[in-house]
Amino acid sequence: MASIVRIKRSAVQGKAPTNSEILAGELALNTRDGKLFSSDGTSVFEIGANVHSLSVGSGGLTIANGAISFPISDGTSGQVLVTDGNGVVSFADQTSISASSSVGVNATHTSNTKIHTAATAVVVDSFSTTSYRSAKYMIQVDNTDNTNEFQTSEALLVHNGSATFMTEYGQVATGATIATIDSDISEGLVRLIVTPLATNTKINVTRLAVII
C-alpha cells in the first residue's frame, strides 16, 4: 500500500505559518490560497503562488517559458522599457510621445532658443511639410533690455501642404504685448515666425508635433 506524505497545511484563507510553527527549511502549505511557505530560522517566506518578493540571478528574468525576456542589467537615467514585439524587452531612450497604437498616432517634442537683435520678424522654428501635419507651440518672449517685460503664448497650427492655419490663445504678458506670432510655408518648410517689438529679444519655443 502506497504511503501518503503530508506537510503542515491549512485550508483557512489568508493563513500563514509563524516562526513558532515551522522550523528552518520546513515546508507549510495553504491549500485554500495555493501558497507554499518555508522559514530561514528567523522569518517565514513565501515560495508558492503570488510571491511578494523575488530575487533573480545573473541569468535575467523570463516569463511564460521564455516568451518574454527582460534585460539583465539596468538602463540609464531617463530611459524607458520598450519591446520589439517579439517578447524581448530592453531599455531605450525616450525620444517620442506616442498615443495608443490602435489609432496609430505619434508625436515628437522639441525645443529651441533664438536670440534676436532687431525689431523684425524672425523664424524661430520650422519643420518639413511631409513630416508633420499639426503642431502645438508654447512661445516665451523676453525683452533682454527690460528685466520686467515677458510674454508667453500657446498656439495651435495645422497645414495642408501649401498654407498654414494657426490660432494663438492663452497669451499672458507682464505688461503690454512685446511680440506677435505668425506662420507660413516656404520651400517645403512650415515656419513659426515671431516679430518682437524690442531690439534685443530672447525667444524660447517648445513644439509638440503630430506625425503625418
C-alpha positions, -999 to +999 in steps of 0.1 A: +000+000+000+014+034-010+023+059+017+009+094+017+033+121+028+017+153+040+034+186+052+020+211+076-010+227+060-041+249+064-073+254+044-080+288+061-079+317+036-051+342+044-035+318+070+003+318+071+026+299+094+046+317+121+082+311+132+070+290+161+050+267+138+077+258+113+115+252+116+142+264+092+138+245+059+105+231+069+075+235+045+039+245+051+011+247+026-021+268+025-044+247+003-071+274+001-047+301-012-024+278-031+007+292-013+038+274-001+059+287+028+092+279+045+115+295+071+151+305+073+150+302+111+144+339+115+115+347+093+089+329+072+089+335+035+066+325+007+078+303-021+044+294-037+019+314-058+015+352-056+051+357-043+056+391-027+093+392-032+115+375-058+153+375-063+165+367-099+201+358-105+225+369-133+207+349-159+179+375-161+142+371-159+119+354-184+081+349-182+060+321-197+089+298-205+109+325-222+080+341-241+090+375-226+126+382-218+137+412-196+171+429-197+198+415-174+212+449-165+198+484-156+194+512-181+205+548-177+186+577-161+155+587-181+154+555-202+122+535-205+114+498-211+104+490-247+095+458-265+105+447-300+071+430-304+087+395-302+089+392-264+123+409-259+121+439-235+150+464-233+159+499-221+158+527-247+160+565-247+126+582-247+125+602-279+088+605-287+054+607-271+031+580-285-007+578-283-025+544-284-011+521-310-047+513-320-051+548-336-015+549-349-007+584-338+028+596-329+041+629-317+076+644-312+086+670-287+114+696-294+125+729-280+150+756-290+161+792-282+165+821-306+184+853-297+173+881-319+188+916-321+163+935-342+126+945-340+119+924-372+103+891-380+124+860-373+118+823-379+121+806-346+111+771-356+105+751-388+096+715-398+091+697-431+055+697-445+059+660-452+069+651-416+042+667-395+006+678-401+000+698-370+018+713-340+012+728-306+036+756-296+045+773-264+064+805-271+081+826-244+095+860-253+119+880-231+129+916-237+165+914-226+168+952-223+140+953-197+140+928-168+103+931-163+090+925-199+080+890-206+053+873-227+041+837-231+016+823-256+003+790-268-006+784-305-021+756-325-011+752-361-021+729-390-012+730-427-024+715-459+009+714-477+007+749-492-007+771-464-008+772-426-037+778-404-030+790-368-047+803-338-029+819-308-046+816-274-038+820-238-014+849-242-001+863-209+023+893-206+037+912-177+027+944-194+020+954-230+024+928-258+060+926-268+058+903-298+034+890-325+033+854-338+026+842-373+034+812-396+038+803-432+052+777-456+084+783-475+104+758-496+086+728-481+090+740-445+063+751-421+078+781-403+068+797-370+076+834-371+079+858-342+081+896-346+094+912-314+088+949-307+120+953-288+155+954-303+171+926-281+149+896-275+153+860-263+127+837-277+122+802-263+100+778-282+086+743-274+069+723-301+047+692-299+042+680-334+020+652-347+035+629-374+016+626-407 
